[in-house]
Amino acid sequence: MREAVRDAAKAELLQNGILGLSHRAVADRAGVDPSTVYRRWPTRADLLADILVSVSDDAVAIPDTGTLESDLTAYLEQVATALSNPVHERLVRWAMAAGDGSDETADAAIAAFWTHRFQQAMAVIDRASERGEAGLGLDGLRLIERLVAPVWFRLLVLRKPVDKAFVKDCVAEALSTHPVT
């Protein structure tokens, strides 16, 4: 049931945008009672956040390759691949366009999405610390921000492709601005 509702919510979002994302439309599309949708996802922000988180969780796994640099590289390659997917790009664009500060629903969903993604990505930093690769002075959240921002900008703003060389440069830049001592 949860997957059917997620799929229906994703389809509604892709077809009608954030303003067309309603519990009743999602319930109709999923073949469930609207109360089922309201009970699990009380607000439109909950629906949107769940869509974004589930899509990103499916597309971007947290790697464990054995080194911080290779983990960051594998992670960023997955992010680039996910954002290069036309469906994922549309979902992100809908969410970002709605999350411009004028819609509390979208803003809350986007905040929940980023909190979830950063918490998951911090596992890479935590494992590096456990292996002795990353010192206590490392600000993992800032490193992850510096890592993913250029890829998001390049793909979603400039609409240019991301290749392995670009990913490698992003990893090197992120690590040089946040050295792991």
JOBEL-V47562 format. One record per pair of residues at least 24 apart in sequence whose C-alpha atoms are under 10 Angstrom apart, sorted by the first residue. I is the first residue (numbers start at 1). GAP is how many residues later the second one is. D is the distance in whole Angstrom. If there is no record, write none. Layout:
BEGIN
i=I gap=GAP d=D
i=I gap=GAP d=D
END
This chain:
BEGIN
i=1 gap=29 d=8
i=1 gap=30 d=9
i=1 gap=31 d=8
i=1 gap=35 d=9
i=1 gap=36 d=10
i=2 gap=28 d=9
i=2 gap=34 d=10
i=2 gap=35 d=9
i=2 gap=38 d=9
i=3 gap=27 d=9
i=3 gap=51 d=10
i=4 gap=25 d=9
i=4 gap=26 d=5
i=4 gap=27 d=8
i=4 gap=28 d=9
i=5 gap=24 d=8
i=5 gap=25 d=5
i=5 gap=26 d=8
i=5 gap=27 d=8
i=5 gap=31 d=9
i=5 gap=32 d=7
i=5 gap=35 d=10
i=5 gap=36 d=10
i=5 gap=42 d=9
i=5 gap=46 d=10
i=6 gap=24 d=8
i=6 gap=31 d=10
i=6 gap=41 d=8
i=6 gap=42 d=9
i=6 gap=44 d=7
i=6 gap=45 d=6
i=6 gap=46 d=10
i=6 gap=48 d=8
i=6 gap=49 d=9
i=7 gap=44 d=8
i=7 gap=48 d=10
i=8 gap=43 d=10
i=9 gap=28 d=10
i=9 gap=35 d=10
i=9 gap=38 d=7
i=9 gap=39 d=8
i=9 gap=41 d=9
i=9 gap=42 d=7
i=10 gap=37 d=9
i=10 gap=38 d=8
i=10 gap=40 d=10
i=10 gap=41 d=6
i=10 gap=42 d=9
i=10 gap=45 d=9
i=10 gap=77 d=10
i=10 gap=81 d=8
i=11 gap=40 d=10
i=11 gap=80 d=10
i=13 gap=34 d=10
i=13 gap=35 d=8
i=13 gap=38 d=9
i=13 gap=77 d=9
i=13 gap=78 d=7
i=13 gap=81 d=8
i=13 gap=82 d=9
i=14 gap=73 d=8
i=14 gap=74 d=10
i=14 gap=76 d=7
i=14 gap=77 d=6
i=14 gap=78 d=10
i=14 gap=79 d=10
i=14 gap=80 d=8
i=16 gap=78 d=9
i=17 gap=73 d=10
i=17 gap=74 d=9
i=17 gap=76 d=10
i=17 gap=77 d=6
i=17 gap=78 d=8
i=17 gap=80 d=9
i=17 gap=81 d=8
i=18 gap=26 d=8
i=18 gap=27 d=9
i=18 gap=30 d=8
i=18 gap=73 d=10
i=18 gap=76 d=7
i=18 gap=77 d=7
i=18 gap=78 d=10
i=18 gap=79 d=9
i=18 gap=80 d=7
i=18 gap=81 d=9
i=18 gap=85 d=10
i=18 gap=87 d=9
i=18 gap=88 d=8
i=19 gap=25 d=9
i=19 gap=75 d=10
i=19 gap=79 d=8
i=19 gap=84 d=9
i=19 gap=86 d=10
i=19 gap=87 d=10
i=21 gap=24 d=10
i=21 gap=26 d=8
i=21 gap=27 d=8
i=22 gap=25 d=9
i=23 gap=24 d=8
i=43 gap=62 d=8
i=43 gap=66 d=10
i=44 gap=60 d=10
i=44 gap=61 d=6
i=44 gap=62 d=8
i=44 gap=64 d=10
i=44 gap=65 d=8
i=45 gap=58 d=10
i=45 gap=59 d=8
i=45 gap=60 d=5
i=45 gap=61 d=6
i=45 gap=62 d=8
i=45 gap=63 d=6
i=45 gap=64 d=5
i=45 gap=65 d=8
i=45 gap=66 d=10
i=45 gap=67 d=9
i=46 gap=59 d=8
i=46 gap=60 d=9
i=46 gap=62 d=8
i=46 gap=63 d=6
i=46 gap=66 d=9
i=47 gap=58 d=10
i=47 gap=59 d=10
i=47 gap=62 d=8
i=48 gap=43 d=10
i=48 gap=47 d=8
i=48 gap=57 d=8
i=48 gap=58 d=7
i=48 gap=60 d=9
i=48 gap=61 d=6
i=48 gap=62 d=8
i=48 gap=64 d=10
i=48 gap=65 d=9
i=49 gap=46 d=9
i=49 gap=56 d=9
i=49 gap=57 d=8
i=49 gap=58 d=10
i=49 gap=59 d=8
i=49 gap=60 d=4
i=49 gap=61 d=7
i=49 gap=62 d=8
i=49 gap=63 d=6
i=49 gap=64 d=6
i=49 gap=65 d=9
i=49 gap=67 d=10
i=50 gap=59 d=8
i=50 gap=62 d=9
i=50 gap=63 d=8
i=51 gap=40 d=9
i=51 gap=58 d=9
i=51 gap=62 d=9
i=52 gap=36 d=9
i=52 gap=39 d=8
i=52 gap=40 d=8
i=52 gap=43 d=8
i=52 gap=57 d=8
i=52 gap=58 d=8
i=52 gap=60 d=9
i=52 gap=61 d=6
i=52 gap=62 d=9
i=52 gap=65 d=10
i=53 gap=56 d=9
i=53 gap=57 d=10
i=53 gap=59 d=8
i=53 gap=60 d=6
i=53 gap=61 d=9
i=53 gap=62 d=10
i=53 gap=63 d=7
i=53 gap=64 d=8
i=54 gap=59 d=9
i=55 gap=27 d=9
i=55 gap=32 d=10
i=55 gap=33 d=8
i=55 gap=36 d=9
i=56 gap=26 d=8
i=56 gap=27 d=9
i=56 gap=32 d=8
i=56 gap=57 d=9
i=56 gap=60 d=10
i=56 gap=61 d=8
i=57 gap=59 d=10
i=57 gap=60 d=8
i=57 gap=63 d=9
i=58 gap=24 d=9
i=59 gap=24 d=9
i=59 gap=26 d=10
i=59 gap=29 d=9
i=60 gap=57 d=9
i=60 gap=61 d=10
i=61 gap=59 d=9
i=61 gap=60 d=9
i=62 gap=55 d=10
i=62 gap=58 d=7
i=62 gap=59 d=6
i=62 gap=60 d=9
i=62 gap=61 d=7
i=62 gap=62 d=7
i=63 gap=58 d=9
i=63 gap=60 d=9
i=63 gap=61 d=7
i=64 gap=59 d=9
i=64 gap=60 d=7
i=64 gap=63 d=8
i=64 gap=64 d=10
i=65 gap=59 d=9
i=66 gap=58 d=10
i=66 gap=61 d=9
i=66 gap=62 d=8
i=66 gap=65 d=9
i=67 gap=57 d=9
i=67 gap=58 d=10
i=67 gap=60 d=9
i=67 gap=61 d=7
i=67 gap=64 d=8
i=67 gap=66 d=8
i=68 gap=56 d=7
i=68 gap=57 d=7
i=68 gap=58 d=10
i=68 gap=59 d=8
i=68 gap=60 d=6
i=68 gap=61 d=9
i=68 gap=63 d=9
i=68 gap=65 d=7
i=68 gap=66 d=8
i=68 gap=103 d=10
i=68 gap=107 d=9
i=68 gap=112 d=9
i=69 gap=55 d=10
i=69 gap=59 d=9
i=69 gap=64 d=10
i=69 gap=99 d=9
i=69 gap=102 d=7
i=69 gap=103 d=8
i=69 gap=105 d=10
i=69 gap=106 d=8
i=70 gap=54 d=10
i=70 gap=98 d=10
i=70 gap=101 d=9
i=71 gap=50 d=10
i=71 gap=53 d=7
i=71 gap=54 d=9
i=71 gap=56 d=10
i=71 gap=57 d=9
i=71 gap=100 d=10
i=72 gap=49 d=9
i=72 gap=52 d=7
i=72 gap=53 d=9
i=72 gap=71 d=10
i=72 gap=72 d=9
i=72 gap=75 d=8
i=72 gap=76 d=10
i=72 gap=95 d=9
i=72 gap=96 d=9
i=72 gap=98 d=9
i=72 gap=99 d=7
i=72 gap=100 d=10
i=72 gap=102 d=9
i=72 gap=103 d=9
i=73 gap=74 d=9
i=73 gap=91 d=9
i=73 gap=94 d=7
i=73 gap=95 d=7
i=73 gap=96 d=10
i=73 gap=97 d=9
i=73 gap=98 d=6
i=73 gap=99 d=9
i=74 gap=93 d=9
i=74 gap=94 d=10
i=74 gap=97 d=10
i=75 gap=46 d=8
i=75 gap=49 d=9
i=75 gap=69 d=10
i=75 gap=72 d=10
i=75 gap=73 d=9
i=75 gap=92 d=10
i=75 gap=96 d=10
i=76 gap=68 d=10
i=76 gap=71 d=7
i=76 gap=72 d=7
i=76 gap=75 d=8
i=76 gap=88 d=10
i=76 gap=91 d=7
i=76 gap=92 d=9
i=76 gap=94 d=9
i=76 gap=95 d=8
i=77 gap=71 d=10
i=77 gap=74 d=9
i=77 gap=85 d=9
i=77 gap=86 d=8
i=77 gap=87 d=8
i=77 gap=89 d=10
i=77 gap=90 d=7
i=77 gap=91 d=9
i=79 gap=69 d=8
i=79 gap=72 d=8
i=79 gap=73 d=8
i=80 gap=68 d=9
i=80 gap=71 d=6
i=80 gap=72 d=8
i=80 gap=74 d=10
i=80 gap=75 d=8
i=80 gap=81 d=9
i=80 gap=82 d=7
i=80 gap=83 d=9
i=80 gap=84 d=10
i=80 gap=87 d=8
i=81 gap=80 d=10
i=81 gap=81 d=9
i=81 gap=82 d=10
i=83 gap=68 d=9
i=83 gap=69 d=8
i=83 gap=72 d=7
i=83 gap=73 d=8
i=83 gap=79 d=10
i=84 gap=68 d=10
i=84 gap=71 d=7
i=84 gap=72 d=9
i=84 gap=75 d=9
i=84 gap=76 d=10
i=84 gap=77 d=8
i=84 gap=78 d=9
i=89 gap=66 d=9
i=89 gap=67 d=8
i=90 gap=66 d=10
i=92 gap=64 d=9
i=93 gap=63 d=8
i=117 gap=27 d=10
i=118 gap=24 d=10
i=118 gap=26 d=7
i=118 gap=27 d=8
i=125 gap=55 d=10
i=128 gap=52 d=9
i=129 gap=51 d=9
i=129 gap=52 d=10
i=132 gap=48 d=9
i=132 gap=49 d=9
i=133 gap=47 d=7
i=133 gap=48 d=7
i=134 gap=44 d=10
i=134 gap=45 d=8
i=134 gap=46 d=4
i=134 gap=47 d=6
i=135 gap=44 d=9
i=135 gap=45 d=6
i=135 gap=46 d=5
i=136 gap=44 d=9
i=136 gap=45 d=8
i=137 gap=41 d=9
i=137 gap=42 d=9
i=137 gap=43 d=8
i=137 gap=44 d=7
i=138 gap=37 d=10
i=138 gap=40 d=6
i=138 gap=41 d=7
i=138 gap=42 d=6
i=138 gap=43 d=8
i=139 gap=39 d=7
i=139 gap=40 d=9
i=139 gap=41 d=9
i=140 gap=38 d=8
i=140 gap=40 d=10
i=142 gap=32 d=9
i=142 gap=35 d=9
i=142 gap=36 d=8
i=143 gap=28 d=9
i=143 gap=30 d=10
i=143 gap=31 d=6
i=143 gap=32 d=7
i=143 gap=33 d=10
i=143 gap=34 d=8
i=143 gap=35 d=6
i=143 gap=36 d=9
i=143 gap=37 d=10
i=144 gap=27 d=10
i=144 gap=30 d=8
i=144 gap=31 d=10
i=144 gap=34 d=10
i=145 gap=29 d=9
i=146 gap=24 d=8
i=146 gap=25 d=9
i=146 gap=27 d=8
i=146 gap=28 d=5
i=146 gap=29 d=9
i=146 gap=31 d=8
i=146 gap=32 d=9
i=147 gap=24 d=6
i=147 gap=25 d=9
i=147 gap=26 d=8
i=147 gap=27 d=5
i=147 gap=28 d=8
i=148 gap=26 d=9
END
